[in-house]
């Protein structure tokens, strides 16, 4: 899941308008901002089939630090504290952790039984595997994003948010539909870098346009 995560940021921003939207955009993105870095330095592992574009074929072999429910939440307490101190708002701490935890729960819907719960010891991995049906997964994520944009963003911003979301989602559409039969990004390193770039750009543009 990609743009769907930002729907949670819009919901949090609606209920806590005193906190900048970019905080929530960063929170829901944080697991996928950390994950590429850990992959590139060899601390987490993913296998990408260059001859298959579908997300259902990506093997997330190990990512306990960035994508577990329990261990990751402990790590994400650190940026939550930092943002709380810098902005002088203690409320940011729990809300940031809610945002990062929401990433796990939304990924749980899409991932292929590879989401670690604890992140340590003899762990159980879960996932509802919605990626198996790429077109359905594509439209469910898009609808969720559009609905949250309309319901939870100020009316003067939701059109910009929808346009931006459509651009990013369409850019990622081959991983749902497979109209190009190879992974256009190549190996795991390029994929990891593009994940980081995608989330980073959305946070920056979202902070400016929304």
WOPE-V112213 format. One record per pair of residues at least 24 apart in sequence whose ideal C-beta (glycine too) atoms are under 8 Angstrom apart, sorted by sequence separation. I is the first residue (numbers start at 1). J is the second residue. D is the distance in Angstrom with one decimal. If there is no record, write none. Layout:
I|J|D ; I|J|D
This chain:
5|29|6.5 ; 39|63|7.9 ; 73|97|6.1 ; 76|100|4.4 ; 142|166|7.7 ; 145|169|7.3 ; 38|63|7.1 ; 172|198|7.6 ; 5|32|7.8 ; 38|65|5.8 ; 73|100|6.7 ; 110|137|6.1 ; 142|169|5.7 ; 171|198|7.8 ; 35|63|6.0 ; 38|66|5.7 ; 72|100|7.0 ; 73|101|6.0 ; 141|169|7.1 ; 168|198|6.6 ; 34|65|7.2 ; 35|66|4.0 ; 110|141|7.9 ; 138|169|7.5 ; 34|66|4.5 ; 35|67|6.5 ; 69|101|7.0 ; 72|104|7.2 ; 32|66|7.6 ; 168|202|6.1 ; 31|66|5.0 ; 69|104|4.9 ; 138|173|6.5 ; 31|67|5.5 ; 67|103|7.9 ; 68|104|7.6 ; 67|104|6.7 ; 138|176|3.9 ; 164|202|7.3 ; 137|176|6.0 ; 138|177|7.0 ; 67|107|6.8 ; 31|72|6.5 ; 34|75|7.9 ; 134|175|7.4 ; 135|176|6.3 ; 164|205|6.0 ; 134|176|3.9 ; 135|177|6.3 ; 164|206|7.0 ; 134|177|5.8 ; 134|178|6.7 ; 31|76|8.0 ; 71|116|7.8 ; 161|206|7.4 ; 164|209|6.3 ; 30|76|6.1 ; 69|115|7.7 ; 164|210|7.7 ; 68|115|7.8 ; 69|116|7.5 ; 70|117|6.7 ; 71|118|6.5 ; 72|119|6.1 ; 67|115|6.4 ; 68|116|4.1 ; 69|117|5.2 ; 70|118|5.0 ; 71|119|2.8 ; 161|209|7.5 ; 30|79|6.6 ; 67|116|6.7 ; 68|117|6.6 ; 69|118|7.4 ; 70|119|5.7 ; 71|120|5.6 ; 160|209|4.7 ; 161|210|5.2 ; 68|118|6.2 ; 69|119|7.4 ; 70|120|7.9 ; 160|210|6.1 ; 60|111|7.0 ; 68|119|2.8 ; 60|112|7.9 ; 64|116|5.2 ; 68|120|7.8 ; 157|209|7.5 ; 26|79|8.0 ; 27|80|7.9 ; 61|114|7.8 ; 63|116|7.3 ; 157|210|4.8 ; 60|114|4.4 ; 65|119|6.9 ; 55|110|7.5 ; 59|114|7.5 ; 64|119|3.8 ; 68|123|7.4 ; 56|112|6.0 ; 64|120|6.5 ; 26|83|7.9 ; 153|210|6.6 ; 64|123|7.2 ; 23|83|6.1 ; 23|87|7.5 ; 20|87|7.7 ; 19|87|7.8 ; 27|95|7.2 ; 23|92|6.1 ; 27|96|4.5 ; 30|99|7.5 ; 31|100|6.3 ; 19|89|6.5 ; 26|96|8.0 ; 27|97|7.8 ; 30|100|5.1 ; 18|89|7.5 ; 24|95|7.3 ; 27|98|7.6 ; 28|99|4.6 ; 32|103|7.2 ; 19|91|6.8 ; 23|95|7.6 ; 27|99|2.8 ; 28|100|7.2 ; 31|103|4.6 ; 19|92|6.1 ; 23|96|6.8 ; 26|99|7.9 ; 27|100|5.4 ; 30|103|7.2 ; 31|104|7.2 ; 56|129|7.3 ; 28|102|5.9 ; 29|103|7.7 ; 16|91|6.9 ; 24|99|5.5 ; 28|103|5.6 ; 56|131|4.1 ; 19|95|6.6 ; 31|107|7.8 ; 55|131|4.6 ; 56|132|5.3 ; 54|131|7.1 ; 56|134|7.2 ; 16|95|6.1 ; 55|134|7.5 ; 54|134|6.0 ; 55|137|8.0 ; 12|95|6.1 ; 12|98|6.9 ; 12|99|6.2 ; 9|99|6.6 ; 8|99|6.5 ; 8|102|4.4 ; 8|103|8.0 ; 5|102|7.2 ; 5|103|5.7 ; 8|106|7.1 ; 5|106|5.9 ; 4|106|5.7 ; 1|106|5.1 ; 1|107|5.8 ; 1|109|7.3 ; 1|110|4.9 ; 55|175|4.7 ; 53|174|5.0 ; 54|175|6.2 ; 55|176|7.2 ; 53|175|5.7 ; 54|176|7.6 ; 54|178|5.5 ; 53|178|4.9 ; 52|178|7.9 ; 53|180|6.0 ; 53|181|6.8 ; 53|182|6.4 ; 51|181|7.5 ; 52|182|7.6 ; 53|183|4.9 ; 51|182|5.6 ; 52|183|6.4 ; 53|184|6.8 ; 50|182|6.2 ; 51|183|7.2 ; 50|183|5.1 ; 58|191|7.7 ; 49|183|6.6 ; 48|183|6.1 ; 50|186|6.0 ; 4|141|4.3 ; 7|144|5.3 ; 11|148|5.9 ; 14|151|7.9 ; 48|185|7.8 ; 50|187|6.3 ; 3|141|6.4 ; 7|145|5.0 ; 10|148|4.8 ; 14|152|3.9 ; 48|186|7.8 ; 2|141|7.4 ; 3|142|7.4 ; 6|145|6.7 ; 10|149|6.1 ; 13|152|7.0 ; 14|153|7.4 ; 48|187|5.8 ; 1|141|5.9 ; 4|144|5.1 ; 7|147|7.6 ; 8|148|7.6 ; 13|153|7.7 ; 48|188|4.5 ; 4|145|5.7 ; 7|148|3.4 ; 11|152|5.1 ; 47|188|6.6 ; 3|145|4.7 ; 7|149|7.2 ; 10|152|4.3 ; 46|188|5.1 ; 10|153|5.4 ; 48|191|5.3 ; 7|152|8.0 ; 46|191|7.5 ; 46|192|7.2 ; 39|188|6.6 ; 40|189|6.4 ; 39|189|7.6 ; 10|161|7.3 ; 40|192|5.8 ; 39|192|4.4 ; 40|193|7.6 ; 36|192|3.8 ; 35|192|7.2 ; 36|193|6.2 ; 6|165|7.1 ; 36|195|5.2 ; 37|196|7.3 ; 35|195|6.9 ; 36|196|4.1 ; 3|165|4.7 ; 32|195|5.5 ; 33|196|6.1 ; 32|196|7.5 ; 3|168|5.5 ; 2|168|6.7 ; 3|169|5.0 ; 33|199|5.5 ; 2|169|7.0 ; 32|199|5.2 ; 33|200|7.0 ; 2|172|5.7 ; 29|199|4.3 ; 29|202|7.3 ; 29|203|6.0 ; 25|202|7.0 ; 26|203|5.8 ; 25|203|4.6 ; 22|203|6.2 ; 25|206|5.1 ; 25|207|6.8 ; 22|206|7.0 ; 21|206|6.7 ; 22|207|4.1 ; 21|207|6.6 ; 20|207|7.7 ; 21|210|6.1 ; 2|198|6.7 ; 6|202|6.6 ; 2|199|7.9 ; 9|206|7.9 ; 3|202|7.6 ; 6|206|6.9
